[in-house]
């Protein structure tokens, strides 16, 4: 009987010892697993978790999606700007350029208007002080172009500007030489044959050098009238007397003067209706 009990106790001790060894082995495996080296598979899993937790694969995907959305928004804004500006570019100077062009256009328009107004005034009259080329100089220019004695000289506007017309006669032909006031150049020479039946008397020849200049005669007429500008004037012989015929405009009224070229005496004056 004792032998059986001892055998049972021994068997129980062995069983308990065996169980203790298994538990210790399990504890050692657990310790090695927790504190031992991390395998590639565990590293990969941790990387994946870390990547996901701290901006890894999921965050990268989200970032890429946001970037694509941002690009689309930027593209849409660019398209809207392009649509607003057909040129495809935004030029900060464009408005300034347009304003400058507008100002320049307006300024040009005003200048042209003033010039046109001045031209219309000058087409009818001219101030005495604006007649820069003297009659004596105009005669000298004409005599360098055609031959003959001076029979008449006039000053008028032909539509293209103010000119002197100098009539010279050499006995066989009569020439009218046109001299431009502004350029002081000869712009035309009109010549015709002298009619044999029209024998010019020597009394028709104007000796301009012995007479008072046109400027003095015009100034005399303006002083008598009290003002005015020149519309036209001419000098010719009338019954052996050299006379200036002068047309003036004063206060929108036309006046005609006839003045002796030798004495500057006013032979006649009247208002022309």
C-alpha positions, 0 to 999 in steps of 0.5 A, a space after each residue: 500500500 505504501 509503495 503505491 502511495 509513494 509511486 503516486 506521489 512520485 508520478 505527481 511530482 514528475 507531472 508537476 515538474 514537467 508542467 513547470 518546465 513547459 511554463 518556464 519554456 513558454 515564458 522564455 519564448 515569450 521573453 525572446 519574442 518581446 525583446 529579441 530582434 524584429 523580423 523583416 515581416 514585423 518591420 514591414 508591418 511597422 513601416 506600413 503602420 508608421 507610414 499610414 499614421 504619420 503621412 505615409 501611404 494614406 496621407 500621400 494618396 490624400 496629398 496627391 488628390 489635394 494636389 490634383 484638385 489644386 491644379 484643377 482649381 488653378 487651371 480653372 482660375 487661369 482659364 477664367 483670367 484668359 477668358 477675361 483677357 483675350 490676349 492671354 496676358 495681363 498688362 498693367 500698362 494696358 489701361 495707361 496706354 489706352 488712356 494715353 492713346 485716348 488723350 493723344 487722340 483728343 489732343 490731336 483732334 483739338 490741335 487739328 480743330 485749332 489749325 483748321 480754324 486758323 486756316 479758315 481765318 488766314 484764307 480770308 485775311 492776313 495781318 500786316 505783320 505776318 507778311 514776311 516777304 516784301 513786294 520788292 523781294 517778290 519782284 526780284 525773284 520774278 525777274 530772275 525767272 522771266 524777262 520784262 518790265 513790271 506792269 502790275 503786282 498783286 498779293 492775294 490768297 489763291 486757296 493754297 496759300 498767300 502768293 504774290 503775282 508779278 506781271 512782267 512784259 518784254 514786248 513780245 510776251 507777258 509773264 505772270 510769275 507766282 511767288 509763294 509767301 511762306 516758302 519764298 519760292 516760285 510756284 508757277 509761271 504763266 506766259 502768253 504771247 503779246 497781241 500786236 494790236 495791244 501796244 503797251 504804253 510806256 506809261 503802264 510800266 511801274 518803277 517800283 524802286 521810286 515808289 513807296 512800298 506796299 507795306 507803307 501804303 497798307 499801314 496808312 489805310 489801316 491807320 485811317 480805318 482804325 484797324 483791320 487785316 489785309 484781304 488783298 492788294 495790288 499796284 498798277 498804273 492808272 492814267 500815268 499814276 501808280 496806285 495801290 488798291 487795298 482791300 481790308 477787313 475790319 469788324 467783319 466789314 470790307 473796306 476798299 482804299 485807293 492810295 497814291 503810291 508816290 505821296 501815300 495820299 488816300 485818293 478814295 475809301 469806301 465800305 463795300 457792302 
